[in-house]
């Protein structure tokens, strides 16, 4: 089997999704940062439902720095790991203090509690910064090995493999694969016949009966 020209193969997918906003309904970088912390091991849809009342009470970094942990935990009722996340968010508020001080590089972002590479990469993408890595969420962990651009289940290794196969200008491929995973490449019964990646997809090639 001829090796896949990944930049060429992935380009249409990136083009399809490059202007699509992340499913978290944030209105500014402060809300985005808080919501990426809250969405870890929870769903974007759920965090979107609690966000309006949370941001009515905590509208900015200065308010976050001042709120008590018991109060914030109360506002996060129903969010998975609410106690731990409220502690992280208050630490973030106290260290950043004002919205204008929110970091703008991956190295600085991952120093914040509750922010890993995935969240930092999402933050950089949504704030229109140059990608410094590739977003690898649970959808990408499923989709990338199916397509064949990466292997295994370790998000860090998957990210490194994708970064090696694609030039930096194509590192939005992570978010594109995440959207593909949400809409088409579902865990059960992926909709392969309508998928734009089927011509190169390793999983699909192995499903189609050989002639
Ligand atoms: S062809 Fe099928 S398995 Fe491959 S990426 Fe598309 S939906 Fe997923």
Boltz pocket constraint, residues with backbone or C-beta under 6 A from the ligand:
constraints:
  - pocket:
      binder: B
      contacts: [[A, 143], [A, 146], [A, 147], [A, 184], [A, 185], [A, 186], [A, 190], [A, 191], [A, 192], [A, 193], [A, 195], [A, 196], [A, 197], [A, 198], [A, 201], [A, 202], [A, 203], [A, 204]]
      max_distance: 6.0
